[in-house]
């Protein structure tokens, strides 16, 4: 093979003549994609397919050519127009049709539909309904691929995705780390309704040069050209050459979605697009090689017949069982037994519990890695990970300031079999990259019917009271807990900080682990090495008989101080430290309320629409007749965090606020009749 010379554009030798057998194989695959998409379009028109559909008619050559040289273990991420990619990578059309029909035998059990087809067992990490979302996931998978062998990841995206921030974050990180990923753009000339020329001030070639990675343009209608060029690019990447941007110039025959009348597109452009037919181009190549028309027709008709038969079988498949609608939201958790702490052990700082948990997890688990902004060389902005990079070279990694890429690194790494721990410096910054949590980490296990592994831990921190202002002080746990599929934990002590982090890294689900920075220097009992705290299990931090106070993180410790103060007045307060926000320990809270008949919930977050509201609602629903008075909530005022110390103190709940709420629950319950 002639060596690839990198000079911005990849310099490749002239396109060779294809072997007849290989070109016939490519032609059959192109015909299968064409048949699948034509039939899908008809079935959607006829109402057989219930959900959104985006077909890739006109783009079959790029999908088949790009996937043809891939190994089974190589991985791809796709987009909303992903049927061709999935078929070309090896998915069975019957399962894909069943998925489009919403059947139980669908490729992901009827939970994904057209835009979310996946099969991680053959390297298909999933089509994706969010434009550009697969790019940072591909980078995470590429990190895993390099860690575990010489596999390559191909990230398919359209020209419209180049305008998304995640494109730049993903390409930048891949270039910085030299990852084995091919960013494969299918430029069909339109981003939804907008012509590519109207949406981009720079070409993709220019953008690739800006990131210092090579670029290759291919004719997407020529399946042989795409396959041959991709084989050479794959060989380069597999040998450690780093990422490459490939742009397949292709055409979209149908609209952005089925039903789009393409009023924004003139007749001449549609006529030109129809003339660039991947099926016809492959047939012309076969004829030039001397393959008779009868043979070509047989390959074509056989492909169409196989696809039609697959659709017919899928139509008779059963519908999913409605009783299983909530299945696969989370993966089953391992059983965890919480061991006892060592009596009389010297107290340690909260920050030491976190650092020890990270160090021990990296020691014990070869699949674990830790990445984030400044976590390696600098040890993190709060020095939580100081010393870990030297102790675990290559597994504690600094990233650019690219939150979406950091979270995508976790999502893709988890899907590819690693156990990522990624850090978002401040909880507030999750908003910068929320899609990777909201629509990717939280949903991919569910949308793939459990086929995608999603064991990743997101470490972050919060904590008001230090005049950090409105964008560095937010307590957003209720926002995260509202998302099915995410687990949210918030430890208050050094031992729980250690044990919950070890459990989070072991857990097969995405866990958001939220530290309180104001606790970093506070000392408490240490955890022994290997200690685990069960996720979803609260801790009765103080037993009492008069009122139940439920809290978590720093406020749990503040409630303990208030409880000790009230004990002098004969008020016996039971304090429950939730530790896990979602799933929260309903049983422990309900049992306590049935014992004390009173409830106060305290948290640092704003009161409105918060965790306290959920707890109170549950108690009123399930233990109403045990209550001797109305439950109370104590939290921050309904405003962003103020900056000035006096304003911030007035905004945050203080000891006096907690005490007043507790005393109020002990007052005789007054009804309207009493008044």
C-alpha positions as CSV (number, residue, x, y, z in Angstrom):
1,X,0.0,0.0,0.0
2,X,1.3,3.4,-0.9
3,X,2.0,5.4,2.3
4,X,-0.4,8.1,3.2
5,X,1.3,11.5,3.2
6,X,-0.3,14.1,5.5
7,X,-0.3,17.7,4.1
8,X,-3.6,19.0,5.4
9,X,-5.6,17.0,2.9
10,X,-4.7,13.3,2.9
11,X,-2.7,12.4,-0.2
12,X,-3.8,9.0,-1.6
13,X,-2.8,7.1,-4.7
14,X,-5.2,6.9,-7.6
15,X,-8.3,4.9,-7.0
16,X,-7.6,1.3,-8.1
17,X,-9.9,-1.0,-10.1
18,X,-12.2,-2.8,-7.7
19,X,-12.2,-6.6,-7.4
20,X,-15.4,-7.9,-8.9
21,X,-16.5,-9.9,-5.9
22,X,-16.0,-7.0,-3.5
23,X,-17.8,-4.6,-5.8
24,X,-20.7,-7.1,-6.0
25,X,-20.8,-7.3,-2.2
26,X,-20.9,-3.5,-2.0
27,X,-23.6,-3.3,-4.7
28,X,-25.8,-5.7,-2.8
29,X,-25.4,-3.8,0.4
30,X,-26.3,-0.5,-1.4
31,X,-29.4,-2.2,-2.9
32,X,-30.4,-3.4,0.6
33,X,-30.2,0.1,2.0
34,X,-32.1,1.5,-1.0
35,X,-34.9,-1.2,-0.6
36,X,-35.1,-0.6,3.1
37,X,-35.5,3.2,2.8
38,X,-38.0,3.0,-0.1
39,X,-40.1,0.5,1.8
40,X,-39.8,2.5,5.0
41,X,-41.0,5.7,3.2
42,X,-44.0,3.8,1.8
43,X,-44.9,2.2,5.2
44,X,-44.7,5.6,6.9
45,X,-47.0,7.1,4.3
46,X,-49.4,4.3,4.9
47,X,-49.4,4.7,8.6
48,X,-47.7,1.5,9.5
49,X,-44.8,3.3,11.2
50,X,-46.1,5.4,14.1
51,X,-43.1,7.7,14.8
52,X,-40.8,10.2,13.1
53,X,-38.8,8.8,10.1
54,X,-35.8,10.3,8.3
55,X,-34.6,8.2,5.3
56,X,-31.2,8.3,3.6
57,X,-32.3,7.8,0.0
58,X,-29.4,9.1,-2.2
59,X,-26.9,8.6,0.6
60,X,-26.6,4.8,0.5
61,X,-23.1,4.8,-1.0
62,X,-21.5,6.8,1.8
63,X,-23.1,4.6,4.5
64,X,-22.1,1.3,2.9
65,X,-18.7,2.4,1.8
66,X,-17.8,3.8,5.2
67,X,-18.9,0.7,7.1
68,X,-17.6,-1.9,4.6
69,X,-14.0,-2.0,5.9
70,X,-14.9,-1.9,9.6
71,X,-14.3,-4.8,11.9
72,X,-17.2,-6.1,14.0
73,X,-15.5,-4.7,17.1
74,X,-15.0,-1.3,15.6
75,X,-17.7,1.1,16.8
76,X,-19.9,3.7,15.1
77,X,-22.2,6.5,16.4
78,X,-25.0,7.6,14.1
79,X,-27.6,10.3,13.8
80,X,-31.4,10.6,13.1
81,X,-30.8,9.4,9.5
82,X,-29.0,6.2,10.5
83,X,-30.8,3.3,8.9
84,X,-28.1,2.9,6.3
85,X,-25.3,3.0,8.8
86,X,-26.9,0.3,11.0
87,X,-27.6,-2.0,8.1
88,X,-24.1,-1.6,6.7
89,X,-22.5,-2.3,10.1
90,X,-24.4,-5.6,10.3
91,X,-27.8,-5.1,11.9
92,X,-30.5,-7.5,10.7
93,X,-33.3,-5.7,8.7
94,X,-36.1,-7.7,10.4
95,X,-35.2,-6.3,13.8
96,X,-34.9,-2.8,12.5
97,X,-38.3,-3.0,10.8
98,X,-39.8,-4.4,14.0
99,X,-38.3,-1.4,15.8
100,X,-39.8,1.0,13.4
101,X,-43.2,-0.7,13.8
102,X,-42.8,-0.5,17.6
103,X,-42.7,-4.3,18.1
104,X,-41.3,-6.3,21.1
105,X,-38.8,-8.0,18.7
106,X,-37.4,-4.6,17.6
107,X,-33.7,-4.1,17.7
108,X,-34.2,-2.2,21.0
109,X,-37.6,-3.6,22.0
110,X,-39.7,-0.8,20.7
111,X,-38.1,1.7,23.0
112,X,-36.1,3.7,20.4
113,X,-37.8,3.9,17.1
114,X,-36.2,5.1,13.9
115,X,-33.9,7.7,15.4
116,X,-32.5,5.5,18.2
117,X,-31.6,2.1,16.7
118,X,-28.6,0.5,18.3
119,X,-26.7,-2.7,18.9
120,X,-23.6,-2.3,21.0
121,X,-22.8,-6.0,20.6
122,X,-21.7,-5.3,17.0
123,X,-20.3,-1.8,17.7
124,X,-23.4,0.2,16.9
125,X,-23.5,2.6,19.8
126,X,-26.7,4.1,18.6
127,X,-28.4,6.5,16.2
128,X,-29.3,9.7,17.9
129,X,-32.1,12.2,17.7
130,X,-30.0,15.1,19.0
131,X,-27.9,16.7,16.3
132,X,-24.2,16.2,16.9
133,X,-24.7,14.3,20.2
134,X,-22.9,11.2,18.9
135,X,-19.6,13.1,18.4
136,X,-18.5,13.4,22.0
137,X,-19.8,9.9,22.7
138,X,-17.6,8.7,19.8
139,X,-14.6,10.4,21.4
140,X,-15.3,8.6,24.7
141,X,-15.6,5.3,22.8
142,X,-12.3,6.0,21.0
143,X,-10.5,6.6,24.3
144,X,-11.8,3.2,25.4
145,X,-10.8,1.6,22.1
146,X,-7.3,2.8,22.4
147,X,-7.1,1.7,26.0
148,X,-8.3,-1.8,25.2
149,X,-6.8,-2.5,21.7
150,X,-6.7,-1.1,18.2
151,X,-10.3,-0.7,17.3
152,X,-11.5,2.5,15.6
153,X,-14.7,4.6,16.0
154,X,-16.5,6.2,13.2
155,X,-18.8,9.2,14.1
156,X,-21.4,9.8,11.4
157,X,-22.9,13.3,11.3
158,X,-24.4,15.7,8.8
159,X,-23.1,19.0,7.6
160,X,-25.6,20.8,9.9
161,X,-23.9,19.3,13.0
162,X,-20.8,21.3,12.2
163,X,-22.5,24.3,13.7
164,X,-23.0,22.6,17.0
165,X,-20.6,23.3,19.9
166,X,-20.2,19.6,20.5
167,X,-18.6,19.2,17.1
168,X,-15.8,21.5,18.1
169,X,-15.4,20.1,21.6
170,X,-15.3,16.6,20.3
171,X,-12.8,17.2,17.4
172,X,-10.6,19.4,19.6
173,X,-10.3,16.7,22.3
174,X,-9.8,13.9,19.8
175,X,-7.0,15.9,18.1
176,X,-5.4,16.8,21.5
177,X,-5.3,13.2,22.6
178,X,-4.7,11.7,19.1
179,X,-7.7,9.4,19.4
180,X,-8.6,6.6,16.9
181,X,-11.8,8.3,15.6
182,X,-12.9,9.2,12.1
183,X,-15.3,12.1,11.9
184,X,-17.4,11.1,8.9
185,X,-19.5,14.0,7.5
186,X,-22.3,13.1,5.0
187,X,-22.7,16.5,3.4
188,X,-26.0,16.3,1.6
189,X,-26.2,20.1,1.1
190,X,-28.9,20.8,3.6
191,X,-29.1,21.2,7.4
192,X,-32.9,20.5,7.7
193,X,-34.3,23.3,5.5
194,X,-31.2,25.4,5.3
195,X,-28.7,25.1,2.4
196,X,-25.2,24.3,3.7
197,X,-23.8,27.4,1.9
198,X,-26.1,29.6,4.0
199,X,-25.1,28.0,7.3
200,X,-21.3,27.8,7.3
201,X,-18.7,30.6,6.9
202,X,-15.9,28.1,6.6
203,X,-15.6,24.7,4.9
204,X,-15.1,21.5,6.8
205,X,-11.7,21.2,5.2
206,X,-10.7,24.6,6.7
207,X,-12.1,23.6,10.1
208,X,-10.1,20.3,10.1
209,X,-7.0,22.3,9.3
210,X,-7.8,24.6,12.3
211,X,-7.6,21.6,14.6
212,X,-4.5,20.3,13.0
213,X,-6.0,17.0,11.7
214,X,-6.0,15.6,8.2
215,X,-9.0,15.9,5.9
216,X,-10.3,13.8,3.0
217,X,-13.1,14.5,0.6
218,X,-14.8,11.5,-1.1
219,X,-17.6,11.1,-3.7
220,X,-20.4,9.8,-1.5
221,X,-22.3,8.5,-4.5
222,X,-19.5,6.1,-5.5
223,X,-19.6,3.3,-3.0
224,X,-16.3,1.8,-4.2
225,X,-14.5,5.1,-3.9
226,X,-15.8,5.5,-0.3
227,X,-14.9,2.0,0.7
228,X,-11.4,2.0,-0.8
229,X,-10.6,5.4,0.7
230,X,-12.0,4.5,4.1
231,X,-9.9,1.3,4.2
232,X,-6.8,3.4,3.8
233,X,-7.9,5.9,6.4
234,X,-8.8,3.2,8.8
235,X,-5.4,1.6,8.4
236,X,-3.8,5.0,9.2
237,X,-5.9,5.6,12.3
238,X,-5.5,2.0,13.5
239,X,-1.7,2.4,13.4
240,X,-1.9,5.4,15.7
241,X,-2.2,8.2,13.2
242,X,-4.9,10.0,15.2
243,X,-8.2,11.4,14.1
244,X,-9.3,12.2,10.5
245,X,-12.1,14.2,9.1
246,X,-13.8,12.6,6.1
247,X,-16.4,14.5,4.1
248,X,-18.6,12.5,1.7
249,X,-20.3,14.8,-0.8
250,X,-23.7,13.3,-1.3
251,X,-27.3,14.1,-1.9
252,X,-30.6,13.8,0.0
253,X,-33.4,12.8,-2.2
254,X,-36.3,13.2,0.3
255,X,-36.9,16.0,2.7
256,X,-35.4,16.3,6.1
257,X,-38.2,14.1,7.4
258,X,-40.8,12.0,5.7
259,X,-43.6,14.4,4.8
260,X,-41.3,17.4,4.2
261,X,-42.4,18.8,0.8
262,X,-39.0,20.5,0.3
263,X,-40.5,23.9,-0.7
264,X,-37.2,25.4,0.1
265,X,-35.5,23.5,-2.7
266,X,-35.7,24.3,-6.4
267,X,-36.6,21.7,-9.1
268,X,-33.1,21.9,-10.8
269,X,-31.4,20.9,-7.6
270,X,-33.7,18.0,-7.0
271,X,-33.2,16.8,-10.6
272,X,-29.4,17.1,-10.2
273,X,-29.6,15.1,-6.9
274,X,-31.6,12.3,-8.4
275,X,-29.0,12.0,-11.2
276,X,-26.3,11.2,-8.6
277,X,-27.6,7.7,-7.8
278,X,-25.3,5.4,-5.8
279,X,-27.1,2.3,-7.2
280,X,-26.7,3.4,-10.8
281,X,-23.0,4.3,-10.2
282,X,-22.3,0.9,-8.8
283,X,-24.1,-0.8,-11.7
284,X,-22.0,1.2,-14.2
285,X,-18.8,0.1,-12.5
286,X,-20.0,-3.6,-12.5
287,X,-20.8,-3.4,-16.2
288,X,-17.4,-1.8,-16.9
289,X,-15.8,-4.8,-15.3
290,X,-17.8,-7.2,-17.6
291,X,-20.5,-8.3,-15.1
292,X,-23.5,-9.2,-17.2
293,X,-26.9,-7.3,-16.7
294,X,-28.5,-10.6,-15.7
295,X,-26.1,-11.0,-12.8
296,X,-26.6,-7.3,-11.8
297,X,-30.4,-7.7,-11.9
298,X,-30.2,-10.8,-9.8
299,X,-28.2,-9.1,-7.1
300,X,-30.6,-6.1,-7.1
301,X,-33.7,-8.2,-7.0
302,X,-32.4,-10.5,-4.4
303,X,-31.6,-7.6,-2.1
304,X,-35.1,-6.1,-2.6
305,X,-36.7,-9.5,-1.9
306,X,-34.8,-10.0,1.3
307,X,-35.8,-6.6,2.6
308,X,-39.4,-7.1,1.7
309,X,-39.5,-10.5,3.4
310,X,-37.9,-9.0,6.5
311,X,-40.6,-6.4,6.7
312,X,-43.3,-8.9,6.3
313,X,-42.0,-11.0,9.2
314,X,-41.6,-8.0,11.4
315,X,-45.2,-7.0,10.8
316,X,-46.4,-10.1,12.6
317,X,-44.2,-9.6,15.6
318,X,-46.0,-9.0,19.0
319,X,-46.3,-5.6,20.6
320,X,-44.4,-4.9,23.7
321,X,-46.0,-5.8,27.0
322,X,-47.5,-2.5,28.5
323,X,-46.6,-3.9,32.0
324,X,-42.9,-3.5,31.0
325,X,-43.1,0.2,30.0
326,X,-40.8,1.2,32.9
327,X,-38.3,-1.6,32.4
328,X,-34.6,-0.7,31.7
329,X,-34.8,2.7,33.3
330,X,-31.9,1.6,35.4
331,X,-29.7,-1.5,35.5
332,X,-29.9,-3.8,38.5
333,X,-27.6,-2.6,41.2
334,X,-25.1,-4.9,43.0
335,X,-26.0,-5.8,46.5
336,X,-24.0,-3.7,48.9
337,X,-23.6,-4.4,52.6
338,X,-22.5,-1.3,54.6
339,X,-19.8,-2.3,57.0
340,X,-19.2,-0.7,60.4
341,X,-16.8,2.1,60.9
342,X,-13.7,1.6,63.0
343,X,-14.5,2.8,66.6
344,X,-12.1,5.5,67.8
345,X,-10.4,6.0,64.5
346,X,-8.8,9.4,64.0
347,X,-11.2,11.7,62.2
348,X,-10.2,12.7,58.6
349,X,-11.3,15.5,56.3
350,X,-14.2,15.1,54.0
351,X,-11.8,15.8,51.1
352,X,-9.6,13.0,52.1
353,X,-12.5,10.6,52.0
354,X,-13.1,11.5,48.3
355,X,-9.4,11.4,47.4
356,X,-8.9,8.0,49.0
357,X,-12.0,6.6,47.3
358,X,-10.7,7.7,43.9
359,X,-7.2,6.4,44.6
360,X,-8.5,3.0,45.8
361,X,-11.0,2.6,42.9
362,X,-8.2,3.3,40.4
363,X,-6.0,0.7,42.2
364,X,-8.7,-1.9,42.3
365,X,-10.4,-1.4,39.0
366,X,-8.3,-1.5,35.8
367,X,-11.3,-0.3,33.7
368,X,-11.7,2.9,35.8
369,X,-10.2,6.2,34.7
370,X,-10.7,9.8,35.9
371,X,-10.9,12.8,33.6
372,X,-11.8,16.5,33.8
373,X,-10.6,20.0,33.7
374,X,-7.3,20.4,35.6
375,X,-7.7,17.2,37.5
376,X,-4.3,15.7,36.7
377,X,-1.5,18.2,36.7
378,X,-3.2,20.7,39.0
379,X,-5.0,18.2,41.1
380,X,-8.3,19.9,40.6
381,X,-9.4,23.4,41.5
382,X,-10.0,22.4,45.1
383,X,-7.0,19.9,45.1
384,X,-9.3,16.9,45.6
385,X,-7.3,14.8,43.1
386,X,-3.9,16.1,44.0
387,X,-1.3,13.3,43.6
388,X,-3.5,10.9,41.7
389,X,-2.0,11.5,38.3
390,X,1.5,10.6,39.5
391,X,0.1,7.5,41.2
392,X,-1.9,6.4,38.1
393,X,-0.2,7.7,35.0
394,X,-2.4,7.7,31.9
395,X,-5.6,7.1,33.9
396,X,-6.0,10.6,35.4
397,X,-6.4,12.9,32.5
398,X,-6.7,16.6,32.0
399,X,-9.2,17.8,29.4
400,X,-9.8,21.1,27.8
401,X,-12.6,23.4,29.2
402,X,-15.2,21.4,27.3
403,X,-18.0,20.2,29.5
404,X,-19.9,18.4,26.7
405,X,-16.8,16.6,25.6
406,X,-16.0,15.6,29.2
407,X,-19.5,14.2,29.7
408,X,-19.4,12.6,26.3
409,X,-16.1,11.0,27.2
410,X,-17.9,9.4,30.1
411,X,-20.9,8.3,28.1
412,X,-18.9,6.8,25.2
413,X,-16.3,5.3,27.6
414,X,-19.0,3.5,29.5
415,X,-20.7,2.2,26.4
416,X,-17.4,0.9,25.2
417,X,-16.8,-1.0,28.5
418,X,-14.8,1.3,30.7
419,X,-15.8,2.7,34.1
420,X,-15.3,6.4,33.7
421,X,-15.3,9.0,36.5
422,X,-15.5,12.5,35.0
423,X,-15.5,15.8,36.8
424,X,-17.6,18.9,36.1
425,X,-15.8,21.6,38.1
426,X,-19.0,23.2,39.5
427,X,-22.5,21.8,39.6
428,X,-23.6,25.0,37.9
429,X,-21.6,24.1,34.8
430,X,-23.7,21.0,34.0
431,X,-26.0,23.4,32.2
432,X,-23.3,23.9,29.6
433,X,-23.5,20.3,28.6
434,X,-26.9,19.2,29.9
435,X,-27.8,17.1,26.8
436,X,-25.1,14.5,27.5
437,X,-26.8,13.9,30.9
438,X,-30.4,14.5,30.0
439,X,-30.7,12.8,26.7
440,X,-27.6,10.5,26.5
441,X,-26.4,9.1,29.9
442,X,-29.9,9.0,31.4
443,X,-31.7,7.4,28.4
444,X,-29.4,5.2,26.5
445,X,-29.8,2.1,28.7
446,X,-33.5,2.5,28.5
447,X,-33.6,3.3,24.7
448,X,-31.4,0.3,23.9
449,X,-33.6,-2.1,26.1
450,X,-30.6,-2.6,28.4
451,X,-28.1,-3.4,25.7
452,X,-26.0,-0.3,26.4
453,X,-23.8,-0.3,29.5
454,X,-23.9,3.1,31.2
455,X,-21.8,2.8,34.4
456,X,-20.3,6.2,34.7
457,X,-19.8,8.6,37.6
458,X,-20.0,12.4,37.3
459,X,-18.2,14.1,40.2
460,X,-19.1,17.7,40.8
461,X,-19.5,20.1,43.8
462,X,-21.7,22.9,45.0
463,X,-22.0,24.9,48.2
464,X,-23.4,28.3,49.0
465,X,-22.2,30.6,51.8
466,X,-18.9,31.8,50.4
467,X,-20.1,34.7,48.2
468,X,-19.5,32.8,45.0
469,X,-22.5,34.4,43.4
470,X,-25.4,33.1,41.3
471,X,-23.5,31.0,38.8
472,X,-21.2,29.2,41.3
473,X,-23.6,28.4,44.2
474,X,-26.6,26.5,42.8
475,X,-28.0,23.4,44.4
476,X,-29.5,21.7,41.4
477,X,-30.1,18.2,42.7
478,X,-33.9,18.4,42.2
479,X,-33.3,19.2,38.5
480,X,-31.1,16.0,38.1
481,X,-33.3,13.8,40.3
482,X,-36.3,14.6,38.1
483,X,-34.6,12.8,35.2
484,X,-35.4,9.1,35.0
485,X,-32.2,7.1,34.7
486,X,-30.0,9.3,36.7
487,X,-28.8,8.5,40.2
488,X,-28.0,11.4,42.4
489,X,-26.0,11.1,45.7
490,X,-24.9,13.8,48.1
491,X,-22.7,12.6,51.1
492,X,-22.3,14.7,54.3
493,X,-19.5,12.9,56.1
494,X,-16.0,11.6,55.2
495,X,-17.0,8.0,55.5
496,X,-20.1,8.4,53.3
497,X,-18.0,10.5,50.8
498,X,-15.7,7.5,50.5
499,X,-18.3,4.7,50.5
500,X,-20.8,6.4,48.2
501,X,-18.1,7.2,45.7
502,X,-16.8,3.6,45.7
503,X,-20.4,2.4,45.2
504,X,-21.0,4.9,42.4
505,X,-18.0,3.7,40.5
506,X,-19.2,0.1,40.9
507,X,-22.7,0.9,39.9
508,X,-23.9,0.0,36.3
509,X,-25.9,3.3,36.1
510,X,-24.9,6.9,35.5
511,X,-24.4,8.4,39.0
512,X,-24.1,12.1,39.7
513,X,-22.0,12.4,42.8
514,X,-22.3,15.9,44.4
515,X,-19.8,17.1,47.0
516,X,-20.2,20.1,49.2
517,X,-17.1,22.3,49.0
518,X,-17.8,23.9,52.3
519,X,-17.3,20.5,53.9
520,X,-13.9,19.7,52.3
521,X,-12.0,20.7,55.5
522,X,-14.5,19.3,58.0
523,X,-13.4,16.2,59.9
524,X,-15.4,13.1,60.8
525,X,-15.0,9.3,61.2
526,X,-13.0,7.7,58.3
527,X,-14.1,4.8,56.3
528,X,-11.9,1.6,56.1
529,X,-10.5,0.7,52.7
530,X,-13.0,-0.9,50.5
531,X,-16.0,0.5,52.5
532,X,-19.2,0.8,50.5
533,X,-22.4,2.7,51.2
534,X,-25.6,1.3,49.5
535,X,-27.0,3.7,47.0
536,X,-30.6,4.5,47.9
537,X,-30.2,3.9,51.6
538,X,-30.6,6.7,54.1
539,X,-28.7,7.0,57.4
540,X,-30.4,7.7,60.7
541,X,-27.9,10.2,62.0
542,X,-29.7,10.8,65.3
543,X,-32.5,8.8,66.8
544,X,-35.5,10.7,68.3
545,X,-39.1,10.4,69.2
546,X,-40.7,13.9,68.8
547,X,-40.1,15.0,65.2
548,X,-38.4,13.6,62.0
549,X,-36.0,16.0,60.3
550,X,-34.9,14.8,56.8
551,X,-31.9,16.4,55.2
552,X,-28.7,15.7,53.2
553,X,-25.2,17.1,52.5
554,X,-24.1,20.0,54.6
555,X,-27.7,20.7,55.9
556,X,-27.8,17.3,57.5
557,X,-24.9,18.3,59.8
558,X,-26.6,21.7,60.5
559,X,-29.8,19.8,61.5
560,X,-27.8,17.7,63.9
561,X,-26.5,20.8,65.6
562,X,-30.0,22.2,65.9
563,X,-31.2,18.9,67.3
564,X,-28.5,18.9,70.0
565,X,-29.5,22.5,70.9
566,X,-33.2,21.5,71.1
567,X,-32.4,18.5,73.3
568,X,-31.7,21.0,76.1
569,X,-35.4,22.0,75.9
570,X,-36.6,18.4,76.0
571,X,-37.3,18.2,72.3
572,X,-36.1,14.8,70.9
573,X,-35.4,15.2,67.2
574,X,-34.7,12.3,64.8
575,X,-32.4,13.3,62.0
576,X,-32.3,11.3,58.8
577,X,-29.5,11.9,56.3
578,X,-30.8,10.8,52.9
579,X,-27.3,10.5,51.3
580,X,-29.0,9.4,48.1
581,X,-31.4,11.9,46.5
582,X,-32.6,9.6,43.7
583,X,-33.6,6.9,44.4
584,X,-34.5,8.2,47.9
585,X,-35.1,6.0,50.8
586,X,-38.9,6.2,51.2
587,X,-39.1,3.3,53.7
588,X,-36.8,4.8,56.2
589,X,-38.5,8.2,56.1
590,X,-42.0,6.8,56.3
591,X,-41.1,4.5,59.2
592,X,-39.6,7.5,61.1
593,X,-42.7,9.7,60.5
594,X,-45.0,7.0,61.6
595,X,-43.0,6.9,64.8
596,X,-42.7,10.7,65.5
597,X,-45.9,11.9,63.7
598,X,-44.1,15.0,62.5
599,X,-41.9,16.0,59.6
600,X,-39.5,18.8,58.6
601,X,-37.4,18.6,55.5
602,X,-34.3,20.9,55.2
603,X,-32.1,21.5,52.2
604,X,-29.8,24.2,50.8
605,X,-31.7,24.3,47.5
606,X,-34.6,26.7,46.9
607,X,-37.8,25.4,48.6
608,X,-40.1,25.7,45.6
609,X,-40.4,22.5,43.4
610,X,-37.6,20.9,45.4
611,X,-36.6,17.6,47.0
612,X,-38.6,18.6,50.1
613,X,-41.7,19.0,48.1
614,X,-41.4,15.4,46.8
615,X,-40.8,14.0,50.3
616,X,-43.7,15.9,51.8
617,X,-46.0,14.8,49.0
618,X,-45.0,11.2,49.5
619,X,-45.5,11.3,53.3
620,X,-48.9,13.0,53.0
621,X,-49.9,10.4,50.4
622,X,-48.7,7.3,52.3
623,X,-48.6,8.3,56.0
624,X,-51.2,11.0,56.3
625,X,-53.0,9.5,59.2
626,X,-49.8,9.2,61.2
627,X,-49.2,13.0,61.1
628,X,-50.1,15.2,64.1
629,X,-49.4,18.4,62.2
630,X,-48.6,19.8,58.7
631,X,-45.1,18.9,57.4
632,X,-42.7,21.8,57.0
633,X,-40.0,22.6,54.5
634,X,-36.9,24.7,55.0
635,X,-34.8,25.9,52.1
636,X,-33.3,28.8,50.3
637,X,-35.4,31.7,49.1
638,X,-36.8,31.5,45.6
639,X,-34.1,33.6,43.9
640,X,-30.6,33.1,42.5
641,X,-27.8,33.1,45.1
642,X,-26.9,36.7,46.1
643,X,-23.3,37.7,46.3
644,X,-23.1,40.1,49.3
645,X,-22.5,38.1,52.5
646,X,-25.4,39.6,54.4
647,X,-27.8,38.9,51.5
648,X,-26.5,35.4,51.0
649,X,-27.0,34.6,54.7
650,X,-30.6,35.9,54.6
651,X,-31.2,33.8,51.5
652,X,-29.8,30.5,52.9
653,X,-31.5,28.5,55.7
654,X,-29.9,29.1,59.1
655,X,-30.1,27.3,62.4
656,X,-32.8,29.6,63.6
657,X,-34.9,28.8,60.5
658,X,-34.6,25.1,61.1
659,X,-35.4,25.5,64.8
660,X,-38.5,27.6,64.1
661,X,-39.8,24.9,61.7
662,X,-39.2,22.1,64.2
663,X,-41.0,24.0,67.0
664,X,-43.9,24.9,64.7
665,X,-44.6,21.2,64.0
666,X,-44.8,20.6,67.7
667,X,-47.5,23.2,68.2
668,X,-51.1,22.0,68.5
669,X,-52.6,21.4,65.1
670,X,-55.3,24.0,64.4
671,X,-58.1,23.4,61.9
672,X,-60.5,25.9,60.4
673,X,-63.2,24.5,62.8
674,X,-60.9,25.3,65.7
675,X,-60.7,28.9,64.6
